[in-house]
Amino acid sequence: MTRLGLAFSLVAILVAGTFAEQATFSSRAFVVRVDVLATEKGIPVSGLTAAD
Amino acid sequence: MSLKSLGGVLVLLVVAGGSAPMRAQAKPPNRLERLERWIAAVGAHRPGVRDEAVEEFAALPGADREPFTQIAWRFAGFLHDPVRVGRRTIPRESGNERVRMQELAAALLKTTTDTAWLHRAAVFHADVMMLAADLTQQADLEAPERGRPTPGLVNASDGEVHSTGDRNWSLAFGRRLIADVAAPERDDFAGAWFHATSVFLLENRWLGELRPHLVEGEQLRPTDQWILFDQGTLFEAFGGNAVQAVVQGAKLPAGIHPDVPGAAAANEQAAGYFRRIVSAGPSFIEARVRYGRLLIESGRYDDAMLQFDAALSTANDRETLYFAHLFALRAEQGRGHIDAAFEHGRAAAQLFPTAQSAAIALSQLALRTGDLAAAIAPVETIRAMRTDGLRDDPWWRYYLGAGRASQAIIDAAWSTVK
């Protein structure tokens, strides 16, 4: 293993340990509202209605 | 599984949380009465306040929306001139209705102008969307508009589709009203209205609502810097990892696909908008920073640094400076200028000492140089700061664009309404 590769591994282990020990770092999930498109055999279908 | 059955999730959520006021009426108002209520509501509405009139129109049943918007549009014609009135018809208009609309328009024009009144009405409909969308969604579910094509919208996160919905009719009607002023391309309030509503949509990540909104805004005001900036921000958000992950992971029925461009196409469109702003004038610093970030995405590190150097020499806003330093770290790293990259990383960390994005960027940079101690130090520094998760990191707000300051923008725009 190269010196750089070893360094990557060590930091990965250390950071993973940190996360397990204490949730100090944040990651966020968020809700996003986006369009959806109806397709049939890959071709967009117009006139999608709420009743579909 | 159909979109309608997916919508069942939303039914449960809305009904469970529903505290909407009931407006039980023995007899619903006819369209002329509805028009008179609307005129009174627009006149009495205090911008930014969820009052009874906002709730009434937000809860307008799906079947009543078209008759209402038809007569309101016809009425707006009476505010202008006979030519525009003549182009706007409603089914089976009675003589009584026509005379009453003329009287109402004449009464309004004694105290205001057609343009000023349209501004007020557009603000009212923006507030109906921004302050009471819950009531509109509930009305959508209880009595959807029948037989009309409805572009689908989904609310999704982490690959889960939480609910489906329709586009907000009130926002769409507000757009028609603002487009109806004499010359929207020269009307400053039209621009302010589009920007205020757009930052609300950005802040809430209602990107599906925002897309057609800005298309129309750009058509009306093709050189409006804020509309171009919001467009750029929208496509940056589409191209960002968070939205791409949500979109790619969303579990949807067969044949239904998220209508979101891929990351490369979205970033290219975003870059195009920011480039237009930067080309038009050097003063829009944040557009320059965002353009630079997108240049990094396509590997153009030298060009990116030109943007960051220019931005850093003139920016005085702390968040904009932070972004410029954070991205300059990546550009200098791409150019192989590791010392310069470290300098930018440290400058960013000084601006926001609790921000984890700068710490992680510095750590990754050190890791690439094989300096383990330097890689761990910034991460340890952040870890040691016990702030109960309340960290101020501008990167978390980056994809909101101008939506980072939405309330101030909306308040400023609405305060000009007469």
Interface residues (C-beta under 8 A of the other chain):
Chain A: R3 L4 A7 F8 L10 V11 L14 V15 T18 Q22 A23 T24 F25 S26 R28 A29 F30 V31 V32 R33 V34 D35 V36 L37 A38 T39 E40 V45 S46 G47 L48 T49 A50 A51 D52
Chain B: S2 L3 K4 G7 D140 P144 E145 R146 G147 R148 P149 T150 P151 G152 L153 V154 N155 A156 S157 D158 H162 T164 G165 D166 N204 R205 W206 L207 G208 E209 R211 A242 V243 V246 V247 L252 G255 I256 H257 P258 D259 V260 Q356 S363 L367 R368 G370 D371 L372 A375 I376 V379 I382 R383 M385 R386 G389 R391 D393 W396
